[in-house]
Amino acid sequence: MSQEYVIRRVSAAETRPLRREVLRPHQQLDEVGFAGDEVPGAAHFGAFVDGELVATATVHPDEGGWRLRGMATRDGFRGKGMGGALVEECIAHARASGGGMMWCNARLKAADFYRRYGFEARGEVFVLPRIGPHLYMWRAL
């Protein structure tokens, strides 16, 4: 049985507790803000179940395209379509803002997820210190 959820826009600050919990538990809450969180055009989206934020994603203009980052889904809520819905929302926002391409630094364990949404890996695996191995992935919009 799928769980009902609602996707809506949120503030950067609202994403941070979930980013910390899922992506960077070794960091303090004030360290999980990203440089692009507040740039013009940035958008943050959240998936809510029974009013609780359980998944989040951020997209912002960066390096000639749109960067997808901060994808985080709380344990127990993965595999229910929320992450994909968030990616689609980010793609729609970037397209509506005139974006022609989107990119992300994908954790290796998430690379297949991004491939399902049209992202392709470019280059070799690289390691982000204290976070782990990643791939640069991109897709045309």
KAVEN-V735467 format. One line per field, one symbol per residue. ss: DSSP state (a for helix, b for strand, c for the rest). psi: psi as a letter, one per 20 degrees, with the letter a starting at -180 (. if undefined). burial: # if it has 24 or more other C-alpha atoms within 12 Angstrom, else .. Layout:
ss=???
psi=???
burial=???
//
This chain:
ss=cccccbbbbbcaaaaaaaaaaaccccccaaacccccccccccbbbbbbbccbbbbbbbbbbbccbbbbbbbbbccccccccaaaaaaaaaaaaaaaccccbbbbbbbaaaaaaaaccccbbbbbbbbbcccbbbbbbbbbc
psi=pqpprpprqrrghhhghhgggghmiiqqhiijqqhihjqpiqqpqqppplipoiqqqqpqppljbppprkoppqqiiqjjiggghgghggggggghjjqiqqrropqgiighghhhkjqqqparpqpppjgaqrqpqrqq.
burial=.....#####.#############.......###.##...########....##########..##########..#...###########.##....#.########.##.###.#.###............######.#
//
